[in-house]
């Protein structure tokens, strides 16, 4: 996913929580900013990347472009 994170237990719990939410969802909707490399900035980006890995339909509202992208 081209992302780095700490091995701290708190970060692992956050990522685990995001994974469970994405894994149990049928469609994933996130709001953030799409970067040049096609990823979404920040913690929302983790959910978007997990959705891609799980082959879930993904819709992103890009706040800078003021529009939805699939």
mmCIF file of the N, C-alpha and C atoms, coordinates in Angstrom:
data_MODEL
# 
_entry.id   MODEL 
# 
loop_
_atom_site.group_PDB 
_atom_site.id 
_atom_site.type_symbol 
_atom_site.label_atom_id 
_atom_site.label_alt_id 
_atom_site.label_comp_id 
_atom_site.label_asym_id 
_atom_site.label_entity_id 
_atom_site.label_seq_id 
_atom_site.pdbx_PDB_ins_code 
_atom_site.Cartn_x 
_atom_site.Cartn_y 
_atom_site.Cartn_z 
_atom_site.occupancy 
_atom_site.B_iso_or_equiv 
_atom_site.pdbx_formal_charge 
_atom_site.auth_seq_id 
_atom_site.auth_comp_id 
_atom_site.auth_asym_id 
_atom_site.auth_atom_id 
_atom_site.pdbx_PDB_model_num 
ATOM 1   N N  . UNK A 1 1  ? 0.817   -1.196 0.000  1.00 0.00 ? 1  UNK A N  1 
ATOM 2   C CA . UNK A 1 1  ? 0.000   0.000  0.000  1.00 0.00 ? 1  UNK A CA 1 
ATOM 3   C C  . UNK A 1 1  ? 0.860   1.258  0.000  1.00 0.00 ? 1  UNK A C  1 
ATOM 4   N N  . UNK A 1 2  ? 2.146   1.080  -0.053 1.00 0.00 ? 2  UNK A N  1 
ATOM 5   C CA . UNK A 1 2  ? 3.057   2.217  -0.094 1.00 0.00 ? 2  UNK A CA 1 
ATOM 6   C C  . UNK A 1 2  ? 2.872   3.174  1.082  1.00 0.00 ? 2  UNK A C  1 
ATOM 7   N N  . UNK A 1 3  ? 2.534   2.628  2.245  1.00 0.00 ? 3  UNK A N  1 
ATOM 8   C CA . UNK A 1 3  ? 2.354   3.447  3.436  1.00 0.00 ? 3  UNK A CA 1 
ATOM 9   C C  . UNK A 1 3  ? 3.197   2.866  4.565  1.00 0.00 ? 3  UNK A C  1 
ATOM 10  N N  . UNK A 1 4  ? 3.645   3.723  5.463  1.00 0.00 ? 4  UNK A N  1 
ATOM 11  C CA . UNK A 1 4  ? 4.422   3.286  6.603  1.00 0.00 ? 4  UNK A CA 1 
ATOM 12  C C  . UNK A 1 4  ? 3.638   3.612  7.860  1.00 0.00 ? 4  UNK A C  1 
ATOM 13  N N  . UNK A 1 5  ? 3.806   2.780  8.876  1.00 0.00 ? 5  UNK A N  1 
ATOM 14  C CA . UNK A 1 5  ? 3.152   3.053  10.143 1.00 0.00 ? 5  UNK A CA 1 
ATOM 15  C C  . UNK A 1 5  ? 3.978   2.481  11.276 1.00 0.00 ? 5  UNK A C  1 
ATOM 16  N N  . UNK A 1 6  ? 3.721   2.964  12.429 1.00 0.00 ? 6  UNK A N  1 
ATOM 17  C CA . UNK A 1 6  ? 4.425   2.524  13.627 1.00 0.00 ? 6  UNK A CA 1 
ATOM 18  C C  . UNK A 1 6  ? 3.924   1.145  14.046 1.00 0.00 ? 6  UNK A C  1 
ATOM 19  N N  . UNK A 1 7  ? 4.744   0.420  14.756 1.00 0.00 ? 7  UNK A N  1 
ATOM 20  C CA . UNK A 1 7  ? 4.329   -0.872 15.306 1.00 0.00 ? 7  UNK A CA 1 
ATOM 21  C C  . UNK A 1 7  ? 3.625   -0.707 16.653 1.00 0.00 ? 7  UNK A C  1 
ATOM 22  N N  . UNK A 1 8  ? 3.321   0.524  17.035 1.00 0.00 ? 8  UNK A N  1 
ATOM 23  C CA . UNK A 1 8  ? 2.678   0.779  18.321 1.00 0.00 ? 8  UNK A CA 1 
ATOM 24  C C  . UNK A 1 8  ? 1.326   0.066  18.391 1.00 0.00 ? 8  UNK A C  1 
ATOM 25  N N  . UNK A 1 9  ? 0.982   -0.484 19.549 1.00 0.00 ? 9  UNK A N  1 
ATOM 26  C CA . UNK A 1 9  ? -0.291  -1.203 19.709 1.00 0.00 ? 9  UNK A CA 1 
ATOM 27  C C  . UNK A 1 9  ? -1.512  -0.362 19.347 1.00 0.00 ? 9  UNK A C  1 
ATOM 28  N N  . UNK A 1 10 ? -1.467  0.934  19.623 1.00 0.00 ? 10 UNK A N  1 
ATOM 29  C CA . UNK A 1 10 ? -2.612  1.795  19.326 1.00 0.00 ? 10 UNK A CA 1 
ATOM 30  C C  . UNK A 1 10 ? -2.861  1.866  17.824 1.00 0.00 ? 10 UNK A C  1 
ATOM 31  N N  . UNK A 1 11 ? -1.798  2.039  17.047 1.00 0.00 ? 11 UNK A N  1 
ATOM 32  C CA . UNK A 1 11 ? -1.940  2.113  15.590 1.00 0.00 ? 11 UNK A CA 1 
ATOM 33  C C  . UNK A 1 11 ? -2.460  0.786  15.050 1.00 0.00 ? 11 UNK A C  1 
ATOM 34  N N  . UNK A 1 12 ? -1.951  -0.309 15.578 1.00 0.00 ? 12 UNK A N  1 
ATOM 35  C CA . UNK A 1 12 ? -2.418  -1.627 15.136 1.00 0.00 ? 12 UNK A CA 1 
ATOM 36  C C  . UNK A 1 12 ? -3.912  -1.799 15.409 1.00 0.00 ? 12 UNK A C  1 
ATOM 37  N N  . UNK A 1 13 ? -4.385  -1.315 16.545 1.00 0.00 ? 13 UNK A N  1 
ATOM 38  C CA . UNK A 1 13 ? -5.815  -1.409 16.871 1.00 0.00 ? 13 UNK A CA 1 
ATOM 39  C C  . UNK A 1 13 ? -6.649  -0.552 15.926 1.00 0.00 ? 13 UNK A C  1 
ATOM 40  N N  . UNK A 1 14 ? -6.154  0.632  15.588 1.00 0.00 ? 14 UNK A N  1 
ATOM 41  C CA . UNK A 1 14 ? -6.874  1.506  14.655 1.00 0.00 ? 14 UNK A CA 1 
ATOM 42  C C  . UNK A 1 14 ? -6.991  0.823  13.296 1.00 0.00 ? 14 UNK A C  1 
ATOM 43  N N  . UNK A 1 15 ? -5.883  0.276  12.799 1.00 0.00 ? 15 UNK A N  1 
ATOM 44  C CA . UNK A 1 15 ? -5.903  -0.409 11.507 1.00 0.00 ? 15 UNK A CA 1 
ATOM 45  C C  . UNK A 1 15 ? -6.811  -1.636 11.549 1.00 0.00 ? 15 UNK A C  1 
ATOM 46  N N  . UNK A 1 16 ? -6.799  -2.350 12.659 1.00 0.00 ? 16 UNK A N  1 
ATOM 47  C CA . UNK A 1 16 ? -7.675  -3.520 12.815 1.00 0.00 ? 16 UNK A CA 1 
ATOM 48  C C  . UNK A 1 16 ? -9.142  -3.094 12.767 1.00 0.00 ? 16 UNK A C  1 
ATOM 49  N N  . UNK A 1 17 ? -9.477  -1.998 13.415 1.00 0.00 ? 17 UNK A N  1 
ATOM 50  C CA . UNK A 1 17 ? -10.852 -1.487 13.413 1.00 0.00 ? 17 UNK A CA 1 
ATOM 51  C C  . UNK A 1 17 ? -11.287 -1.100 12.002 1.00 0.00 ? 17 UNK A C  1 
ATOM 52  N N  . UNK A 1 18 ? -10.411 -0.407 11.276 1.00 0.00 ? 18 UNK A N  1 
ATOM 53  C CA . UNK A 1 18 ? -10.729 -0.018 9.895  1.00 0.00 ? 18 UNK A CA 1 
ATOM 54  C C  . UNK A 1 18 ? -10.944 -1.265 9.040  1.00 0.00 ? 18 UNK A C  1 
ATOM 55  N N  . UNK A 1 19 ? -10.070 -2.265 9.218  1.00 0.00 ? 19 UNK A N  1 
ATOM 56  C CA . UNK A 1 19 ? -10.187 -3.492 8.429  1.00 0.00 ? 19 UNK A CA 1 
ATOM 57  C C  . UNK A 1 19 ? -11.531 -4.175 8.677  1.00 0.00 ? 19 UNK A C  1 
ATOM 58  N N  . UNK A 1 20 ? -11.947 -4.274 9.938  1.00 0.00 ? 20 UNK A N  1 
ATOM 59  C CA . UNK A 1 20 ? -13.238 -4.907 10.241 1.00 0.00 ? 20 UNK A CA 1 
ATOM 60  C C  . UNK A 1 20 ? -14.396 -4.136 9.614  1.00 0.00 ? 20 UNK A C  1 
ATOM 61  N N  . UNK A 1 21 ? -14.344 -2.816 9.642  1.00 0.00 ? 21 UNK A N  1 
ATOM 62  C CA . UNK A 1 21 ? -15.412 -2.023 9.046  1.00 0.00 ? 21 UNK A CA 1 
ATOM 63  C C  . UNK A 1 21 ? -15.491 -2.257 7.547  1.00 0.00 ? 21 UNK A C  1 
ATOM 64  N N  . UNK A 1 22 ? -14.342 -2.257 6.879  1.00 0.00 ? 22 UNK A N  1 
ATOM 65  C CA . UNK A 1 22 ? -14.315 -2.461 5.432  1.00 0.00 ? 22 UNK A CA 1 
ATOM 66  C C  . UNK A 1 22 ? -14.710 -3.889 5.083  1.00 0.00 ? 22 UNK A C  1 
ATOM 67  N N  . UNK A 1 23 ? -14.184 -4.839 5.810  1.00 0.00 ? 23 UNK A N  1 
ATOM 68  C CA . UNK A 1 23 ? -14.450 -6.246 5.527  1.00 0.00 ? 23 UNK A CA 1 
ATOM 69  C C  . UNK A 1 23 ? -15.933 -6.583 5.652  1.00 0.00 ? 23 UNK A C  1 
ATOM 70  N N  . UNK A 1 24 ? -16.627 -5.944 6.581  1.00 0.00 ? 24 UNK A N  1 
ATOM 71  C CA . UNK A 1 24 ? -18.045 -6.231 6.797  1.00 0.00 ? 24 UNK A CA 1 
ATOM 72  C C  . UNK A 1 24 ? -18.977 -5.356 5.968  1.00 0.00 ? 24 UNK A C  1 
ATOM 73  N N  . UNK A 1 25 ? -18.439 -4.389 5.248  1.00 0.00 ? 25 UNK A N  1 
ATOM 74  C CA . UNK A 1 25 ? -19.268 -3.517 4.411  1.00 0.00 ? 25 UNK A CA 1 
ATOM 75  C C  . UNK A 1 25 ? -19.457 -4.101 3.020  1.00 0.00 ? 25 UNK A C  1 
ATOM 76  N N  . UNK A 1 26 ? -20.531 -3.702 2.369  1.00 0.00 ? 26 UNK A N  1 
ATOM 77  C CA . UNK A 1 26 ? -20.781 -4.136 0.995  1.00 0.00 ? 26 UNK A CA 1 
ATOM 78  C C  . UNK A 1 26 ? -20.238 -3.117 -0.002 1.00 0.00 ? 26 UNK A C  1 
ATOM 79  N N  . UNK A 1 27 ? -20.320 -1.834 0.351  1.00 0.00 ? 27 UNK A N  1 
ATOM 80  C CA . UNK A 1 27 ? -19.776 -0.743 -0.455 1.00 0.00 ? 27 UNK A CA 1 
ATOM 81  C C  . UNK A 1 27 ? -19.074 0.205  0.505  1.00 0.00 ? 27 UNK A C  1 
ATOM 82  N N  . UNK A 1 28 ? -17.987 0.806  0.040  1.00 0.00 ? 28 UNK A N  1 
ATOM 83  C CA . UNK A 1 28 ? -17.211 1.690  0.905  1.00 0.00 ? 28 UNK A CA 1 
ATOM 84  C C  . UNK A 1 28 ? -17.243 3.098  0.328  1.00 0.00 ? 28 UNK A C  1 
ATOM 85  N N  . UNK A 1 29 ? -17.614 4.063  1.174  1.00 0.00 ? 29 UNK A N  1 
ATOM 86  C CA . UNK A 1 29 ? -17.655 5.474  0.796  1.00 0.00 ? 29 UNK A CA 1 
ATOM 87  C C  . UNK A 1 29 ? -16.705 6.225  1.723  1.00 0.00 ? 29 UNK A C  1 
ATOM 88  N N  . UNK A 1 30 ? -15.784 6.979  1.153  1.00 0.00 ? 30 UNK A N  1 
ATOM 89  C CA . UNK A 1 30 ? -14.850 7.761  1.956  1.00 0.00 ? 30 UNK A CA 1 
ATOM 90  C C  . UNK A 1 30 ? -14.821 9.198  1.451  1.00 0.00 ? 30 UNK A C  1 
ATOM 91  N N  . UNK A 1 31 ? -14.462 10.097 2.357  1.00 0.00 ? 31 UNK A N  1 
ATOM 92  C CA . UNK A 1 31 ? -14.332 11.512 2.024  1.00 0.00 ? 31 UNK A CA 1 
ATOM 93  C C  . UNK A 1 31 ? -12.914 11.916 2.369  1.00 0.00 ? 31 UNK A C  1 
ATOM 94  N N  . UNK A 1 32 ? -12.220 12.487 1.414  1.00 0.00 ? 32 UNK A N  1 
ATOM 95  C CA . UNK A 1 32 ? -10.839 12.889 1.636  1.00 0.00 ? 32 UNK A CA 1 
ATOM 96  C C  . UNK A 1 32 ? -10.290 13.601 0.421  1.00 0.00 ? 32 UNK A C  1 
ATOM 97  N N  . UNK A 1 33 ? -8.987  13.451 0.224  1.00 0.00 ? 33 UNK A N  1 
ATOM 98  C CA . UNK A 1 33 ? -8.300  14.068 -0.905 1.00 0.00 ? 33 UNK A CA 1 
ATOM 99  C C  . UNK A 1 33 ? -7.539  12.977 -1.642 1.00 0.00 ? 33 UNK A C  1 
ATOM 100 N N  . UNK A 1 34 ? -7.783  12.856 -2.946 1.00 0.00 ? 34 UNK A N  1 
ATOM 101 C CA . UNK A 1 34 ? -7.081  11.868 -3.757 1.00 0.00 ? 34 UNK A CA 1 
ATOM 102 C C  . UNK A 1 34 ? -5.728  12.456 -4.159 1.00 0.00 ? 34 UNK A C  1 
ATOM 103 N N  . UNK A 1 35 ? -4.669  11.710 -3.850 1.00 0.00 ? 35 UNK A N  1 
ATOM 104 C CA . UNK A 1 35 ? -3.310  12.150 -4.166 1.00 0.00 ? 35 UNK A CA 1 
ATOM 105 C C  . UNK A 1 35 ? -2.936  11.766 -5.595 1.00 0.00 ? 35 UNK A C  1 
ATOM 106 N N  . UNK A 1 36 ? -1.808  12.291 -6.075 1.00 0.00 ? 36 UNK A N  1 
ATOM 107 C CA . UNK A 1 36 ? -1.356  12.027 -7.448 1.00 0.00 ? 36 UNK A CA 1 
ATOM 108 C C  . UNK A 1 36 ? -1.155  10.543 -7.730 1.00 0.00 ? 36 UNK A C  1 
ATOM 109 N N  . UNK A 1 37 ? -0.767  9.759  -6.713 1.00 0.00 ? 37 UNK A N  1 
ATOM 110 C CA . UNK A 1 37 ? -0.522  8.332  -6.925 1.00 0.00 ? 37 UNK A CA 1 
ATOM 111 C C  . UNK A 1 37 ? -1.796  7.484  -6.848 1.00 0.00 ? 37 UNK A C  1 
ATOM 112 N N  . UNK A 1 38 ? -2.961  8.136  -6.712 1.00 0.00 ? 38 UNK A N  1 
ATOM 113 C CA . UNK A 1 38 ? -4.233  7.419  -6.699 1.00 0.00 ? 38 UNK A CA 1 
ATOM 114 C C  . UNK A 1 38 ? -4.683  6.963  -5.327 1.00 0.00 ? 38 UNK A C  1 
ATOM 115 N N  . UNK A 1 39 ? -3.923  7.283  -4.287 1.00 0.00 ? 39 UNK A N  1 
ATOM 116 C CA . UNK A 1 39 ? -4.327  6.926  -2.935 1.00 0.00 ? 39 UNK A CA 1 
ATOM 117 C C  . UNK A 1 39 ? -5.050  8.111  -2.306 1.00 0.00 ? 39 UNK A C  1 
ATOM 118 N N  . UNK A 1 40 ? -5.692  7.855  -1.177 1.00 0.00 ? 40 UNK A N  1 
ATOM 119 C CA . UNK A 1 40 ? -6.411  8.903  -0.447 1.00 0.00 ? 40 UNK A CA 1 
ATOM 120 C C  . UNK A 1 40 ? -5.571  9.290  0.757  1.00 0.00 ? 40 UNK A C  1 
ATOM 121 N N  . UNK A 1 41 ? -5.465  10.575 1.029  1.00 0.00 ? 41 UNK A N  1 
ATOM 122 C CA . UNK A 1 41 ? -4.618  11.092 2.109  1.00 0.00 ? 41 UNK A CA 1 
ATOM 123 C C  . UNK A 1 41 ? -5.186  10.738 3.486  1.00 0.00 ? 41 UNK A C  1 
ATOM 124 N N  . UNK A 1 42 ? -4.297  10.429 4.415  1.00 0.00 ? 42 UNK A N  1 
ATOM 125 C CA . UNK A 1 42 ? -4.643  10.261 5.817  1.00 0.00 ? 42 UNK A CA 1 
ATOM 126 C C  . UNK A 1 42 ? -5.235  8.910  6.163  1.00 0.00 ? 42 UNK A C  1 
ATOM 127 N N  . UNK A 1 43 ? -5.837  8.858  7.338  1.00 0.00 ? 43 UNK A N  1 
ATOM 128 C CA . UNK A 1 43 ? -6.426  7.622  7.836  1.00 0.00 ? 43 UNK A CA 1 
ATOM 129 C C  . UNK A 1 43 ? -7.521  7.089  6.942  1.00 0.00 ? 43 UNK A C  1 
ATOM 130 N N  . UNK A 1 44 ? -8.245  7.980  6.294  1.00 0.00 ? 44 UNK A N  1 
ATOM 131 C CA . UNK A 1 44 ? -9.277  7.570  5.351  1.00 0.00 ? 44 UNK A CA 1 
ATOM 132 C C  . UNK A 1 44 ? -8.670  6.737  4.230  1.00 0.00 ? 44 UNK A C  1 
ATOM 133 N N  . UNK A 1 45 ? -7.429  7.045  3.893  1.00 0.00 ? 45 UNK A N  1 
ATOM 134 C CA . UNK A 1 45 ? -6.727  6.314  2.848  1.00 0.00 ? 45 UNK A CA 1 
ATOM 135 C C  . UNK A 1 45 ? -6.531  4.846  3.188  1.00 0.00 ? 45 UNK A C  1 
ATOM 136 N N  . UNK A 1 46 ? -6.346  4.544  4.456  1.00 0.00 ? 46 UNK A N  1 
ATOM 137 C CA . UNK A 1 46 ? -6.213  3.148  4.863  1.00 0.00 ? 46 UNK A CA 1 
ATOM 138 C C  . UNK A 1 46 ? -7.495  2.393  4.545  1.00 0.00 ? 46 UNK A C  1 
ATOM 139 N N  . UNK A 1 47 ? -8.633  2.978  4.841  1.00 0.00 ? 47 UNK A N  1 
ATOM 140 C CA . UNK A 1 47 ? -9.910  2.340  4.529  1.00 0.00 ? 47 UNK A CA 1 
ATOM 141 C C  . UNK A 1 47 ? -10.083 2.139  3.034  1.00 0.00 ? 47 UNK A C  1 
ATOM 142 N N  . UNK A 1 48 ? -9.694  3.133  2.255  1.00 0.00 ? 48 UNK A N  1 
ATOM 143 C CA . UNK A 1 48 ? -9.804  3.032  0.800  1.00 0.00 ? 48 UNK A CA 1 
ATOM 144 C C  . UNK A 1 48 ? -8.898  1.925  0.268  1.00 0.00 ? 48 UNK A C  1 
ATOM 145 N N  . UNK A 1 49 ? -7.672  1.832  0.780  1.00 0.00 ? 49 UNK A N  1 
ATOM 146 C CA . UNK A 1 49 ? -6.747  0.790  0.323  1.00 0.00 ? 49 UNK A CA 1 
ATOM 147 C C  . UNK A 1 49 ? -7.231  -0.597 0.735  1.00 0.00 ? 49 UNK A C  1 
ATOM 148 N N  . UNK A 1 50 ? -7.767  -0.711 1.953  1.00 0.00 ? 50 UNK A N  1 
ATOM 149 C CA . UNK A 1 50 ? -8.321  -1.995 2.379  1.00 0.00 ? 50 UNK A CA 1 
ATOM 150 C C  . UNK A 1 50 ? -9.482  -2.394 1.487  1.00 0.00 ? 50 UNK A C  1 
ATOM 151 N N  . UNK A 1 51 ? -10.313 -1.416 1.097  1.00 0.00 ? 51 UNK A N  1 
ATOM 152 C CA . UNK A 1 51 ? -11.447 -1.700 0.216  1.00 0.00 ? 51 UNK A CA 1 
ATOM 153 C C  . UNK A 1 51 ? -10.961 -2.242 -1.120 1.00 0.00 ? 51 UNK A C  1 
ATOM 154 N N  . UNK A 1 52 ? -9.886  -1.648 -1.662 1.00 0.00 ? 52 UNK A N  1 
ATOM 155 C CA . UNK A 1 52 ? -9.318  -2.132 -2.921 1.00 0.00 ? 52 UNK A CA 1 
ATOM 156 C C  . UNK A 1 52 ? -8.822  -3.568 -2.769 1.00 0.00 ? 52 UNK A C  1 
ATOM 157 N N  . UNK A 1 53 ? -8.121  -3.840 -1.669 1.00 0.00 ? 53 UNK A N  1 
ATOM 158 C CA . UNK A 1 53 ? -7.589  -5.185 -1.439 1.00 0.00 ? 53 UNK A CA 1 
ATOM 159 C C  . UNK A 1 53 ? -8.694  -6.228 -1.292 1.00 0.00 ? 53 UNK A C  1 
ATOM 160 N N  . UNK A 1 54 ? -9.836  -5.806 -0.727 1.00 0.00 ? 54 UNK A N  1 
ATOM 161 C CA . UNK A 1 54 ? -10.958 -6.724 -0.512 1.00 0.00 ? 54 UNK A CA 1 
ATOM 162 C C  . UNK A 1 54 ? -11.915 -6.756 -1.703 1.00 0.00 ? 54 UNK A C  1 
ATOM 163 N N  . UNK A 1 55 ? -11.574 -6.053 -2.789 1.00 0.00 ? 55 UNK A N  1 
ATOM 164 C CA . UNK A 1 55 ? -12.419 -5.982 -3.982 1.00 0.00 ? 55 UNK A CA 1 
ATOM 165 C C  . UNK A 1 55 ? -13.826 -5.476 -3.684 1.00 0.00 ? 55 UNK A C  1 
ATOM 166 N N  . UNK A 1 56 ? -13.910 -4.466 -2.829 1.00 0.00 ? 56 UNK A N  1 
ATOM 167 C CA . UNK A 1 56 ? -15.199 -3.852 -2.500 1.00 0.00 ? 56 UNK A CA 1 
ATOM 168 C C  . UNK A 1 56 ? -15.420 -2.641 -3.405 1.00 0.00 ? 56 UNK A C  1 
ATOM 169 N N  . UNK A 1 57 ? -16.657 -2.387 -3.800 1.00 0.00 ? 57 UNK A N  1 
ATOM 170 C CA . UNK A 1 57 ? -16.931 -1.149 -4.551 1.00 0.00 ? 57 UNK A CA 1 
ATOM 171 C C  . UNK A 1 57 ? -16.545 0.059  -3.684 1.00 0.00 ? 57 UNK A C  1 
ATOM 172 N N  . UNK A 1 58 ? -15.789 0.973  -4.266 1.00 0.00 ? 58 UNK A N  1 
ATOM 173 C CA . UNK A 1 58 ? -15.252 2.112  -3.517 1.00 0.00 ? 58 UNK A CA 1 
ATOM 174 C C  . UNK A 1 58 ? -15.631 3.415  -4.201 1.00 0.00 ? 58 UNK A C  1 
ATOM 175 N N  . UNK A 1 59 ? -16.175 4.351  -3.430 1.00 0.00 ? 59 UNK A N  1 
ATOM 176 C CA . UNK A 1 59 ? -16.482 5.698  -3.922 1.00 0.00 ? 59 UNK A CA 1 
ATOM 177 C C  . UNK A 1 59 ? -15.783 6.694  -3.007 1.00 0.00 ? 59 UNK A C  1 
ATOM 178 N N  . UNK A 1 60 ? -15.088 7.643  -3.617 1.00 0.00 ? 60 UNK A N  1 
ATOM 179 C CA . UNK A 1 60 ? -14.334 8.643  -2.858 1.00 0.00 ? 60 UNK A CA 1 
ATOM 180 C C  . UNK A 1 60 ? -14.838 10.025 -3.237 1.00 0.00 ? 60 UNK A C  1 
ATOM 181 N N  . UNK A 1 61 ? -15.195 10.825 -2.229 1.00 0.00 ? 61 UNK A N  1 
ATOM 182 C CA . UNK A 1 61 ? -15.506 12.227 -2.471 1.00 0.00 ? 61 UNK A CA 1 
ATOM 183 C C  . UNK A 1 61 ? -14.225 13.009 -2.245 1.00 0.00 ? 61 UNK A C  1 
ATOM 184 N N  . UNK A 1 62 ? -13.692 13.596 -3.312 1.00 0.00 ? 62 UNK A N  1 
ATOM 185 C CA . UNK A 1 62 ? -12.475 14.387 -3.227 1.00 0.00 ? 62 UNK A CA 1 
ATOM 186 C C  . UNK A 1 62 ? -12.854 15.811 -2.848 1.00 0.00 ? 62 UNK A C  1 
ATOM 187 N N  . UNK A 1 63 ? -12.407 16.241 -1.677 1.00 0.00 ? 63 UNK A N  1 
ATOM 188 C CA . UNK A 1 63 ? -12.767 17.563 -1.174 1.00 0.00 ? 63 UNK A CA 1 
ATOM 189 C C  . UNK A 1 63 ? -12.139 18.693 -1.980 1.00 0.00 ? 63 UNK A C  1 
ATOM 190 N N  . UNK A 1 64 ? -10.984 18.449 -2.557 1.00 0.00 ? 64 UNK A N  1 
ATOM 191 C CA . UNK A 1 64 ? -10.341 19.511 -3.342 1.00 0.00 ? 64 UNK A CA 1 
ATOM 192 C C  . UNK A 1 64 ? -10.960 19.646 -4.725 1.00 0.00 ? 64 UNK A C  1 
ATOM 193 N N  . UNK A 1 65 ? -11.386 18.517 -5.321 1.00 0.00 ? 65 UNK A N  1 
ATOM 194 C CA . UNK A 1 65 ? -11.996 18.558 -6.661 1.00 0.00 ? 65 UNK A CA 1 
ATOM 195 C C  . UNK A 1 65 ? -13.512 18.705 -6.586 1.00 0.00 ? 65 UNK A C  1 
ATOM 196 N N  . UNK A 1 66 ? -14.059 18.607 -5.357 1.00 0.00 ? 66 UNK A N  1 
ATOM 197 C CA . UNK A 1 66 ? -15.488 18.753 -5.112 1.00 0.00 ? 66 UNK A CA 1 
ATOM 198 C C  . UNK A 1 66 ? -16.314 17.810 -5.983 1.00 0.00 ? 66 UNK A C  1 
ATOM 199 N N  . UNK A 1 67 ? -15.943 16.511 -5.945 1.00 0.00 ? 67 UNK A N  1 
ATOM 200 C CA . UNK A 1 67 ? -16.680 15.547 -6.734 1.00 0.00 ? 67 UNK A CA 1 
ATOM 201 C C  . UNK A 1 67 ? -16.430 14.119 -6.280 1.00 0.00 ? 67 UNK A C  1 
ATOM 202 N N  . UNK A 1 68 ? -17.314 13.218 -6.734 1.00 0.00 ? 68 UNK A N  1 
ATOM 203 C CA . UNK A 1 68 ? -17.218 11.802 -6.407 1.00 0.00 ? 68 UNK A CA 1 
ATOM 204 C C  . UNK A 1 68 ? -16.438 11.047 -7.486 1.00 0.00 ? 68 UNK A C  1 
ATOM 205 N N  . UNK A 1 69 ? -15.650 10.071 -7.054 1.00 0.00 ? 69 UNK A N  1 
ATOM 206 C CA . UNK A 1 69 ? -14.879 9.226  -7.960 1.00 0.00 ? 69 UNK A CA 1 
ATOM 207 C C  . UNK A 1 69 ? -15.018 7.778  -7.520 1.00 0.00 ? 69 UNK A C  1 
ATOM 208 N N  . UNK A 1 70 ? -15.067 6.890  -8.498 1.00 0.00 ? 70 UNK A N  1 
ATOM 209 C CA . UNK A 1 70 ? -15.188 5.456  -8.191 1.00 0.00 ? 70 UNK A CA 1 
ATOM 210 C C  . UNK A 1 70 ? -13.926 4.729  -8.620 1.00 0.00 ? 70 UNK A C  1 
# 
